């Protein structure tokens, strides 16, 4: 009965491993490992703005942020669908993300794969990112980051993760279904 309830929980995982728990799942690979696949939703992750010229036809384009300068550069392009690792995050970036409708990724795997001081820093950065993004109405998405069937997280777990980061329940649900759906509609 419990698994039936989880299947009916509407969710889209924009960075995960195919699972019946999610309506749609996007598998994200680096630009070097990308190959065209008609069968599933695919995403390509770039690490520098110069790689935008080399990006083949992918369903979604993820940009791997990490510094203020790099994040601002990525957010100035309308081709970028999702900015992962959006921290350090500031108000200028939030305005750019909102204006260009670039979603900011909050990935569960980042927390799961770290511990101690590093995990605390990541949680703090994610909380600050959420506060700033909410202030400027920048879109947020929550992803699992699953890379195998054993690491797949349920939609309820992702909503709980959003609540831990400071989102209320409707906002956390929107981050796993409504906003990812809008990101996909913007691509199509």
C-alpha positions in Angstrom: 0.0 0.0 0.0 2.8 2.4 0.9 4.5 2.1 -2.5 1.2 2.7 -4.3 0.9 6.0 -2.4 4.4 7.0 -3.4 3.7 6.3 -7.0 0.7 8.5 -7.0 2.7 11.4 -5.6 3.3 13.6 -8.6 7.0 14.3 -9.1 9.6 14.9 -11.8 13.2 14.3 -11.1 15.4 16.4 -13.3 18.6 14.7 -12.2 18.1 11.1 -11.3 17.8 7.5 -12.2 14.7 6.1 -13.9 12.2 5.0 -11.3 8.4 4.3 -11.3 8.2 6.7 -8.4 8.6 9.7 -10.7 6.5 10.8 -13.7 9.6 11.8 -15.6 13.3 11.4 -14.9 16.1 13.2 -16.6 19.5 11.5 -16.7 22.2 14.2 -16.8 25.7 13.4 -18.2 28.7 15.6 -18.9 29.2 17.0 -22.3 32.0 14.5 -23.1 29.8 11.5 -22.2 26.6 12.8 -24.0 25.1 10.7 -26.7 21.7 11.3 -28.4 19.0 9.1 -27.0 15.4 9.2 -28.3 14.0 6.9 -25.5 14.5 9.0 -22.4 14.7 12.5 -21.2 18.4 13.6 -21.4 20.3 16.4 -20.0 23.9 17.6 -20.6 26.0 19.4 -18.0 28.5 22.0 -19.0 31.2 23.4 -16.8 32.2 26.5 -18.7 30.2 29.1 -20.8 32.4 28.3 -23.8 31.0 24.8 -23.9 27.6 26.2 -24.8 28.7 26.4 -28.5 29.5 22.7 -28.5 26.2 21.5 -26.8 24.3 19.0 -29.1 20.6 18.8 -29.1 19.7 17.8 -25.5 16.4 18.1 -23.7 17.9 20.2 -20.9 21.1 22.1 -20.4 22.6 22.1 -16.9 25.4 24.5 -16.0 27.7 23.6 -13.1 28.2 26.8 -11.1 30.5 27.3 -8.1 31.8 30.9 -8.0 29.9 34.2 -8.2 31.6 35.2 -11.5 30.8 31.8 -13.1 27.2 31.7 -11.8 26.5 35.2 -13.2 28.0 34.3 -16.5 25.9 31.2 -16.8 22.7 33.0 -15.7 23.2 35.7 -18.3 22.5 33.0 -21.0 18.9 32.1 -21.8 20.0 28.7 -23.2 20.8 27.4 -19.7 17.8 25.6 -18.2 19.2 24.7 -14.7 22.1 26.0 -12.7 23.5 23.3 -10.4 25.8 24.2 -7.4 24.3 27.8 -7.4 26.2 28.8 -4.3 27.6 31.3 -3.4 24.4 33.0 -4.4 23.6 36.7 -4.3 20.8 39.1 -5.3 22.3 39.9 -8.7 22.2 36.2 -9.6 18.7 35.8 -8.2 17.5 38.6 -10.5 19.2 37.0 -13.5 17.7 33.6 -12.7 14.2 35.0 -12.4 14.5 37.1 -15.5 15.8 34.3 -17.7 13.7 31.6 -16.0 16.8 29.5 -15.1 16.0 27.0 -12.3 18.4 26.7 -9.4 19.1 23.1 -8.4 19.0 21.8 -4.9 20.5 18.3 -5.2 20.0 15.8 -2.4 23.1 13.8 -3.4 25.3 16.7 -2.4 24.1 16.3 1.2 24.0 12.5 1.1 27.6 12.1 -0.2 29.2 14.4 2.4 29.5 14.6 6.1 30.7 16.7 9.0 31.8 20.3 8.3 31.4 20.1 4.6 27.8 18.9 4.9 27.1 21.8 7.3 28.6 24.3 4.9 26.5 22.9 2.0 23.3 23.0 4.0 24.1 26.6 5.1 24.7 27.6 1.4 21.5 25.9 0.2 19.5 27.7 2.9 21.0 31.1 1.9 20.3 30.3 -1.7 16.6 29.5 -0.9 16.2 32.7 1.1 17.6 34.9 -1.7 15.8 33.0 -4.5 12.4 33.3 -2.8 13.0 37.0 -2.3 13.5 37.6 -6.0 11.1 34.8 -7.2 13.9 32.7 -8.9 12.7 29.2 -9.7 14.0 26.3 -7.5 14.0 22.6 -8.2 14.8 19.7 -5.9 16.6 16.7 -7.5 17.7 13.4 -6.1 21.0 13.1 -8.1 20.5 9.3 -8.1 22.9 7.4 -10.3 21.7 3.8 -9.6 18.5 2.1 -8.5 19.9 1.8 -4.9 20.2 5.6 -4.5 16.8 6.6 -5.8 14.9 8.7 -3.3 11.1 8.9 -3.0 9.3 12.2 -3.8 8.3 12.4 -0.2 12.0 12.3 0.9 12.8 15.1 -1.5 9.9 17.2 -0.1 11.2 16.5 3.4 14.6 17.7 2.2 13.1 20.9 1.0 11.4 21.5 4.3 14.7 21.0 6.1 16.2 23.6 3.9 13.5 26.2 4.8 10.7 25.7 2.3 7.2 25.2 3.4 5.3 22.1 2.3 3.6 23.7 -0.9 6.8 25.3 -2.0 8.7 22.0 -1.5 6.1 20.1 -3.6 6.3 22.8 -6.3 10.1 22.2 -6.4 9.6 18.6 -7.3 6.7 18.9 -9.7 5.3 22.2 -10.8 8.6 24.1 -11.4 10.3 21.1 -13.1 7.2 20.7 -15.3 7.5 24.4 -16.3 11.2 23.9 -17.1 10.4 21.0 -19.4 7.5 23.0 -21.1 9.9 25.8 -21.7 12.2 23.4 -23.5 9.6 21.8 -25.7 
